[in-house]
Amino acid sequence: MSSVESLDSLLSQLRALSEQAQGLKNNTTNSGGVGEFADTLKHMVNGVNAQQESANTLQNQFATGDPQVSLSQVMVASQKADLSFQTMLQVRNKLVSAYQDIMNISA
């Protein structure tokens, strides 16, 4: 897989995630409430974990000299994992901030 194909694949995955996020944002039915929110967070954390594991696996394969793994694949996977982790971290920060705001209002 060439680096251009890897970047195209990454771009299409980012677009799919963006569309998925838009779908969650536009979904105004609140049938499950907290349960759906918790499930969404759990799904997000599991996805970040899977990307981290995938990047680590590729790094190990490349380090051991696997000819089927290129440096560009390793770098793209590592960047995807880092980006998803940073996104999750920002979501966590916003949740903590919102929680603190709510606690300040009720105090």
Backbone as JSON, one array per atom type, in Angstrom:
{
  "sequence": "MSSVESLDSLLSQLRALSEQAQGLKNNTTNSGGVGEFADTLKHMVNGVNAQQESANTLQNQFATGDPQVSLSQVMVASQKADLSFQTMLQVRNKLVSAYQDIMNISA",
  "N": [[0.85, -1.17, 0.0], [0.68, 2.12, -0.96], [1.94, 5.34, 0.18], [0.23, 7.37, -0.57], [-2.17, 6.02, -0.97], [-2.57, 5.2, 1.66], [-2.93, 7.66, 2.92], [-5.23, 8.51, 1.58], [-6.99, 6.57, 2.49], [-6.97, 7.16, 5.23], [-8.08, 9.74, 5.16], [-10.66, 9.16, 4.18], [-11.6, 7.63, 6.3], [-11.6, 9.55, 8.33], [-13.53, 11.27, 7.32], [-15.76, 9.58, 7.45], [-15.96, 9.26, 10.23], [-16.53, 11.89, 10.9], [-19.03, 12.21, 9.68], [-20.43, 10.34, 11.18], [-20.29, 11.53, 13.69], [-21.77, 13.84, 13.16], [-24.23, 12.64, 12.75], [-24.77, 11.7, 15.33], [-24.9, 14.13, 16.63], [-27.06, 15.35, 15.37], [-29.11, 13.72, 16.09], [-31.89, 14.0, 17.75], [-33.63, 12.64, 19.32], [-34.19, 11.53, 22.52], [-34.21, 8.92, 23.71], [-32.82, 7.03, 25.26], [-31.08, 8.44, 26.87], [-28.92, 8.81, 29.52], [-27.86, 6.21, 29.44], [-27.38, 5.76, 26.67], [-25.5, 7.75, 26.24], [-23.4, 6.93, 27.9], [-22.83, 4.49, 26.66], [-21.96, 5.43, 24.2], [-19.64, 6.82, 24.95], [-18.16, 4.67, 25.98], [-17.86, 3.14, 23.67], [-16.31, 4.91, 22.19], [-13.94, 5.03, 23.74], [-13.14, 2.36, 23.56], [-12.65, 2.23, 20.81], [-10.49, 4.0, 20.55], [-8.62, 2.61, 22.07], [-8.37, 0.3, 20.48], [-7.2, 1.4, 18.19], [-4.77, 2.25, 19.26], [-3.64, -0.22, 19.97], [-3.46, -1.41, 17.45], [-1.63, 0.31, 16.19], [0.6, -0.15, 17.81], [1.06, -2.85, 17.26], [1.72, -2.73, 14.52], [4.06, -1.2, 14.74], [5.71, -2.96, 16.16], [5.87, -5.06, 14.31], [7.17, -3.77, 12.2], [9.57, -3.13, 13.45], [10.65, -5.62, 13.84], [11.31, -6.31, 11.33], [9.42, -7.06, 9.39], [8.57, -7.53, 6.09], [6.17, -6.79, 4.93], [5.18, -4.58, 6.13], [5.28, -1.18, 5.97], [7.17, 1.83, 6.59], [5.62, 4.11, 6.28], [3.04, 3.12, 6.74], [3.23, 2.52, 9.45], [3.71, 5.06, 10.52], [1.38, 6.47, 9.77], [-0.59, 4.97, 11.12], [0.25, 5.4, 13.74], [-0.09, 8.18, 13.96], [-2.86, 8.37, 13.58], [-3.73, 7.0, 15.86], [-2.71, 8.68, 17.83], [-4.08, 11.06, 17.26], [-6.75, 10.27, 17.72], [-6.58, 9.69, 20.43], [-5.93, 12.22, 21.48], [-8.27, 13.57, 20.8], [-10.14, 12.19, 22.35], [-9.17, 12.89, 24.85], [-9.67, 15.66, 24.88], [-12.46, 15.62, 24.8], [-12.95, 14.43, 27.27], [-11.91, 16.48, 28.93], [-13.75, 18.54, 28.39], [-16.07, 17.37, 29.39], [-15.46, 17.18, 32.13], [-15.21, 19.89, 32.7], [-17.84, 20.75, 32.17], [-19.2, 19.3, 34.12], [-18.11, 20.47, 36.43], [-19.1, 23.07, 36.12], [-21.85, 22.6, 36.39], [-21.94, 21.67, 39.01], [-21.14, 23.99, 40.34], [-23.28, 25.66, 39.81], [-25.38, 24.41, 41.16], [-24.54, 24.69, 43.74]],
  "CA": [[0.0, 0.0, 0.0], [1.51, 3.32, -1.05], [1.62, 6.37, 1.17], [-0.93, 8.11, -1.06], [-3.33, 5.2, -0.66], [-2.74, 5.26, 3.11], [-3.51, 8.97, 3.25], [-6.61, 8.5, 1.1], [-7.74, 5.74, 3.43], [-7.11, 7.95, 6.46], [-9.02, 10.81, 4.88], [-12.01, 8.6, 4.09], [-11.99, 7.24, 7.65], [-11.91, 10.77, 9.05], [-14.83, 11.74, 6.82], [-16.78, 8.7, 8.01], [-16.11, 9.62, 11.64], [-17.19, 13.19, 10.94], [-20.44, 11.97, 9.37], [-21.0, 9.65, 12.32], [-20.45, 12.53, 14.74], [-22.9, 14.68, 12.76], [-25.43, 11.86, 12.99], [-25.02, 11.71, 16.77], [-25.26, 15.49, 16.99], [-28.38, 15.67, 14.83], [-30.09, 12.8, 16.66], [-32.49, 14.74, 18.86], [-34.45, 11.78, 20.14], [-33.47, 11.22, 23.75], [-34.92, 7.77, 24.24], [-32.05, 6.32, 26.27], [-30.45, 9.4, 27.77], [-27.62, 8.53, 30.12], [-27.37, 4.92, 28.95], [-26.84, 5.94, 25.33], [-24.31, 8.56, 26.37], [-22.36, 6.06, 28.46], [-22.46, 3.53, 25.62], [-21.19, 6.17, 23.19], [-18.31, 7.03, 25.52], [-17.47, 3.37, 26.05], [-17.51, 2.8, 22.29], [-15.21, 5.79, 21.79], [-12.73, 4.59, 24.44], [-12.74, 1.08, 22.96], [-12.09, 2.54, 19.5], [-9.15, 4.58, 20.76], [-7.77, 1.5, 22.51], [-8.1, -0.56, 19.32], [-6.24, 2.09, 17.33], [-3.47, 2.2, 19.93], [-3.13, -1.58, 19.85], [-3.11, -1.61, 16.05], [-0.39, 1.05, 15.94], [1.68, -0.87, 18.49], [1.31, -4.08, 16.51], [2.47, -2.35, 13.32], [5.4, -0.78, 15.15], [6.47, -4.17, 16.48], [6.13, -5.79, 13.06], [8.18, -3.04, 11.46], [10.83, -3.23, 14.19], [11.2, -6.97, 13.66], [11.72, -6.46, 9.94], [8.37, -7.62, 8.54], [8.62, -6.83, 4.8], [4.84, -6.37, 4.5], [4.83, -3.37, 6.86], [6.14, -0.06, 5.57], [7.31, 2.92, 7.57], [4.48, 5.01, 6.14], [1.91, 2.51, 7.42], [3.46, 2.67, 10.88], [3.56, 6.47, 10.86], [-0.03, 6.84, 9.65], [-1.31, 4.33, 12.22], [0.63, 6.09, 14.97], [-0.72, 9.49, 13.96], [-4.29, 8.15, 13.79], [-3.91, 6.65, 17.27], [-2.46, 9.89, 18.62], [-5.18, 12.0, 17.03], [-7.95, 9.79, 18.4], [-6.35, 9.86, 21.87], [-6.05, 13.64, 21.79], [-9.69, 13.91, 20.71], [-10.78, 11.64, 23.54], [-8.71, 13.71, 25.97], [-10.41, 16.92, 24.83], [-13.84, 15.32, 25.2], [-12.91, 14.26, 28.72], [-11.74, 17.8, 29.53], [-15.02, 19.26, 28.27], [-17.02, 16.75, 30.32], [-15.08, 17.6, 33.48], [-15.55, 21.3, 32.8], [-19.3, 20.85, 32.26], [-19.57, 18.79, 35.44], [-17.76, 21.5, 37.42], [-20.06, 24.17, 35.96], [-23.12, 22.17, 36.96], [-21.77, 21.63, 40.46], [-21.09, 25.38, 40.8], [-24.63, 26.21, 39.71], [-26.23, 23.83, 42.2], [-24.0, 25.0, 45.08]],
  "C": [[0.9, 1.24, 0.0], [1.08, 4.35, -0.02], [0.41, 7.19, 0.74], [-2.21, 7.34, -0.76], [-3.61, 5.22, 0.84], [-3.38, 6.57, 3.51], [-4.95, 9.07, 2.77], [-7.5, 7.7, 2.03], [-7.99, 6.49, 4.73], [-8.14, 9.04, 6.28], [-10.45, 10.29, 4.82], [-12.5, 8.15, 5.46], [-12.36, 8.46, 8.48], [-13.26, 11.35, 8.6], [-15.96, 10.9, 7.39], [-17.03, 9.02, 9.48], [-16.83, 10.95, 11.79], [-18.69, 13.03, 10.66], [-21.13, 11.27, 10.53], [-21.24, 10.64, 13.47], [-21.61, 13.46, 14.42], [-24.21, 13.95, 13.02], [-25.79, 11.83, 14.47], [-25.49, 13.09, 17.22], [-26.69, 15.82, 16.56], [-29.47, 14.77, 15.39], [-30.7, 13.44, 17.9], [-33.4, 13.88, 19.71], [-33.64, 11.34, 21.34], [-34.14, 10.04, 24.43], [-34.16, 7.1, 25.37], [-31.35, 7.21, 27.25], [-29.07, 8.98, 28.22], [-27.03, 7.23, 29.61], [-26.75, 5.03, 27.57], [-25.54, 6.74, 25.38], [-23.14, 7.72, 26.89], [-21.9, 5.04, 27.43], [-21.61, 4.19, 24.54], [-19.76, 6.42, 23.69], [-17.51, 5.74, 25.57], [-17.01, 2.94, 24.66], [-16.32, 3.63, 21.82], [-13.9, 5.34, 22.45], [-12.23, 3.27, 23.85], [-12.13, 1.28, 21.57], [-10.69, 3.11, 19.59], [-8.18, 3.49, 21.17], [-7.41, 0.59, 21.34], [-7.09, 0.09, 18.39], [-4.85, 2.09, 17.95], [-2.84, 0.82, 19.78], [-2.69, -1.88, 18.42], [-1.8, -0.91, 15.71], [0.79, 0.34, 16.59], [2.05, -2.15, 17.76], [2.12, -3.78, 15.25], [3.88, -1.93, 13.65], [6.27, -2.0, 15.45], [6.82, -4.97, 15.23], [7.22, -5.1, 12.26], [9.54, -3.19, 12.12], [11.48, -4.6, 14.02], [11.55, -7.27, 12.21], [10.69, -7.11, 9.03], [8.34, -6.86, 7.22], [7.25, -6.32, 4.32], [4.39, -5.08, 5.19], [5.81, -2.26, 6.5], [6.17, 1.0, 6.67], [6.11, 3.86, 7.48], [3.24, 4.44, 6.81], [2.02, 2.71, 8.93], [3.21, 4.12, 11.3], [2.09, 6.9, 10.8], [-0.84, 6.24, 10.8], [-1.0, 5.03, 13.55], [-0.04, 7.45, 15.07], [-2.23, 9.37, 14.18], [-4.56, 7.85, 15.27], [-3.71, 7.88, 18.15], [-3.6, 10.88, 18.48], [-6.44, 11.55, 17.76], [-7.79, 9.93, 19.92], [-6.5, 11.32, 22.27], [-7.51, 14.1, 21.75], [-10.43, 13.42, 21.95], [-10.4, 12.47, 24.78], [-9.45, 15.04, 26.02], [-11.87, 16.73, 25.23], [-13.91, 15.16, 26.71], [-12.79, 15.6, 29.42], [-13.03, 18.61, 29.49], [-16.05, 18.7, 29.23], [-16.72, 17.17, 31.75], [-15.46, 19.06, 33.69], [-17.06, 21.49, 32.95], [-19.79, 20.37, 33.62], [-19.28, 19.84, 36.52], [-18.71, 22.69, 37.33], [-21.4, 23.82, 36.6], [-23.04, 22.15, 38.49], [-21.72, 23.05, 41.04], [-22.46, 26.02, 40.77], [-25.5, 25.7, 40.86], [-25.75, 24.15, 43.61], [-24.49, 26.32, 45.6]]
}
